[in-house]
């Protein structure tokens, strides 16, 4: 029955969230650490075993594939409720920090993806071939939909003054549910169905390196930008650096260190801008950085970090890359929240002395 497939997906999602919350508690982090990544691994392993033992009938598979097919509409709804107004209103500090961290991390993707050898690109999809003919390979239909969603989010933010984009308009409040974290994460987990576990093992080293580099490079860029604009104390530099990582890591770091509300707001704006840039820019830079195979997608997710940006950007590039990029990106925020107020802050304190 179809409902059995949905039940298996929901069970893996719930188990992953519980594991991520427990890991966060163990590490002392106020965040779910890799819950979606754990859920994806559970779905890959469990469904692979069920298929090999003949216990996953085709009807049950449809329950998982339905949510996988819903992924693009959910990502578009997620884009439509981004706080684009705040991202663009953060001033030069937020813009330079967000753009600088994005460019620096994108440049590292080809380097990290070569760890352990270069992977062959995935074969093109029929839809991708059609898109290439219609747009000379420059843009996919899902990328256009995501960009339109972001424009609508900006218009909704301007019209209402709220923080949820188009979802703040009462008529479109349902977008807040469809593009919310719960359905987004469930859809991301569903994309892992059918993923080859051997590809994940093969790209494991690249994924670990990308996570470490992604966090430190983003923090470094954000801290340097903060210092250039006169925020030379370690607390402000760490907070704005955290924002250059993601819009969650910034405020978590700032709150833990006692940063001012102004600095925390700048960190959020930098992180939001980075998420929007990654969401829009991924399909454009993908051909330039070799973002066309599972290993490069895992490196990309670990370096960029923003789950919403990576998930949306990879969906607009090639949906088959989503589970690999999301796998590493979901661990990024938790590690950033762990390292920002501790290791990275202490390093900045040693450099600045204040």
N, C-alpha and C positions, 0 to 999 in steps of 0.2 A: 504493500500500500504506500501511496505517496507520503502519508503522514509520518511513516517510519523514517523516511529520509530527513524530513524536517526535524523530527525528534532527535535523530543522531546529530544533526548540525547544531541544534539548540543545546544538547548535552555537552558537546565539545566546547561550544562557546561559553557555557556556564562554568564548566570545569577550568577552562583557561582563565576566565576572570578571577575565579577563586584562587588559582595558583599565583596569578599576578598580584593580587591583593596580599596574599601571604608573603610573597617575596618582598613586597614593599614594606610590610611590617617588620620582617626580619632585618632588612637593610636600614630601617628607620627613615624611609622616604614617604612623604605624603602623596603618593602616586601609585597607580597600578603599573608594575614593572613587567612589560612584555606579555600581558594577558592575552591579547589577540594573537601574538606569535605562538604562545603555548597552545591556544585553541586550534590554530592552523596545523601545528604539528600533530596534535591529537586526531584531527580529522583525517590528515594524510595517512597516518599509521593505521587507524581503526578501519577506514574504508578500504585501504589496500588489503588488509587481512580479510575483511568481509567479502571483497570481490574474489580473492584467491580461494576462499572456502565455499564460494557459491551462495553466500547468505545475504547478498545485496541485489535483489531483483531490480529489473529495469524500472519498474514503477516507483520503487523507493528512491532510486537515483534521481528521478524527476523532482522529488521534493528538495534536493540539494541544488539541482541545476536551475530550479525556478529562482532561488535567491541569487544565484550567480548571474542569471539573466537580468535581474533587477538592479544589478550593481551600478550600471551607468546612470539610470534615472535617479538613483539614490545619491550618487556623486554630484549630479547636476543640482539636485535639491540642496545638498550640502554647500555647494558653491553659492547658491542663491541666498544663503543666510549668513555668509561671512560678513564681518564688520569692515567692509572695504573703506567706508568713510574714515574710521579711526586709523586704518592703515595708511591712508594718504594724508592724514592730518597730523602725523607725528613729527613733522618738521624735518630739517636736514639730518639731524642725528639718527632718527629712526630710519630714514630712507637710505642713508649711506651705510649704516650698520646692516640693515636687511639685505640691500643689494650686494654689498661687499662680501658678506658671509655666503650668500648664494653663489656668487661668481667663483669665490675661492674654492668652495666645496665641489662645484661642477667641474672645475679644472682638474681636480684630483681623481675623478671617476675613472678615466682611462688608465691611470697609473695603478690604482688599487685593483681594478678588474683584471690586470695582467698577472696578479699574484697566483702562482700555480699554473700558469699557462693561459693563453687566449682561447676563449670559447667561440664556437661557430655561431653565427646568428640564427635565430629561429626562422623557419620558412614563412614567407608572407601569407597572410590570410586573404581569402577572396575579397572581403570587404576592404581590406587594406589596399589591394591591387586596384579596386575600383576607385578608391579615394585618391590614389596616386595619379590615376588618369585624369580625374576631375580637377585636382588642385596642383598638379605637377609635383606631387609628393610632399607638399608643404604643410598640409593641414588635414586632420581627420574630422569626420562629422561630429564625433563626441567632443573633440576639442572646441569646436564652434559652439556646441551646446553649453559647455562649461564656461566659456568666455561670456556668452549671453547671460548665464546665471549670475556671474560676477557683476556684470553691468546692472542687472536687475537688483542685485543686493545693494549696489551703490545708490541706485535711484530710491530704493526702499528706505535706506538709511537717511538719505537727504530729506525724504518726505516725512518721516516719522521721528527722526532724531534718536532712534533706538539703536541697539547693538546687534540685532539679529537680521539685518538686511531686509529682504522681502517678507520674511516671516513675521515682522513687526506690523505689517499691514493686515488688519483683521481678516480680510477676504482670503489672504494666502497664509493664514496661520498654520495650516496643515503641513506646509513645507518644513516647519520647525520639527515636526514629528518624523516625516519621511527622511529628512536629511540630518536627523539627530544622531548622537553618538551610538545609541543602541542599535538601530537598523543599519547604520554605516558599518559598525564592527561585525554584525552578523553577516552582512553581504561580503565584507572583506574575507572573513573566515571561509565562506562558501566558495570563493574563487580558488581556494587551495585544493578543492576536490580534483583529483586526477594529476596533481603535481608529482613529478618524479622525485622521490626522496634522495635518489643518487645525485641529482643536481644540487640539492641543498648541502649534502655532505661535501661535494666537490668544491663548493663555493664557501665553505665554512670559514676558512682562514681569511678570505677577502672580506667577509661580513664582519668578523671581529675587528680587523684592522680599520675598516671603514667607520665603525662605531666610535672607536677611540679617536681617530683623526677628525671625524665630523664634529664631535663635541669640543675638542681642544681648538680646532681651527675657528669654529664659530665664536667661541668665547674670546679667542685672541683678537679676532677682527672687531668684535663688538667693544672689547675693552680698549683697543687702540683708538677707535672712533670716539669713544667717551672721553678719553684723555685729550684727544685733539680739540674737543669742544669745552675743555675746562673741568671735566668731571674726573679729577685725578686721584680721588680716594678709592681704596680697594673695594669698598662696599658698592659704590656707584658703578665702578668698572665691571665688577662681577655681575651685577644686576643687569646692566645693559648688554654685557656679553651673553648672559643667559637668554635675554630676549632675542639676540641674534641666532641663538640655537633654536628655540621655539617660543611661542607666546605663552606657554605654560611654565617652562623652565625659568624664564625671566622673573615673573612675579613670585614664584615659589622661592627662588634664591633671594630676591629682594626682601620678602617678608621674613625669611629666616634670619637675615643679616640686619634687619632694621633700616632698610633704605627708605628714602622719602617717597611720598605718593607721586611726586613729579617724575622721579627716576623710574619707578615701577611702571608708570603710564608710558614712558618712552620705550621701556623694554617690551611691553605688550604690543605697541605700535610696530616696532622693528620685527617682532615675530609674526604678526599678522601680515605685514608686507612680504616677508619671506615666503609664507604659505601661499599667498596669492601669486607671487612670481613663479614659484615652483609649479603650481597648478597650471598656469598659463604657458610657461616657458618650456616645460619638459618636451613636448612634441617637436619644438623647434630646434632644441639643442641635441636631441637624441641621435640624429645622424652624425653629428660632429664629434660625439664622445663615445660612439660605439654602443649606445644603449639599445641593444637588440638581442640580448641573451640573458639567461637566468643569473649568471654570475655578475654581470654588469648591473643588473637590476638590484641585486642584493647590496652591491657596493653603493649604488645610488641612494637606496633607502637609508643605509647606515650613515652616509655622509650628509644628506639633506636633513633627515630627522623628522621633519614635520609630517605626521601621519596623513593629515587631510591633504596637504600639498602633494606628497608622493603618490598617494592613492589616486587622486584626481588626475595628476599629470601622467602617470603610467597608464591609466585607463584611456586617456586621450591619445596615447602613443601606441600601445599594444596591450590589450586586456590580459593576455597570457603572462605578462611581466608583473602584474599587480601582486600576486601572492608572494613573489620573491622579494620585491621591494618593501612590501608591507611587513614582511617577516622581521627585517632588521629595524625598520623605522619604529615599530611598536616598542622596541627595547630602548630606543634613543632617549625618549622623554624621561623615563624612570632613572636611567643612568645620569642624565644631565641634572636632574633634581637631586641626585645623590652627590655628585661631584662638585656642582656649582657652589653650594654654601660651605664646602669642606676643602677638598684638595685644591680646587682652582682659586678659591678665595684666599687660602693660605699662601699660594704661590704669588698672587697679586700683592698681598700684604707684605711679603718678603721683598718684592721689587719696589713698591711705593713707600713702604714704611708708615703708611697711615690708612 
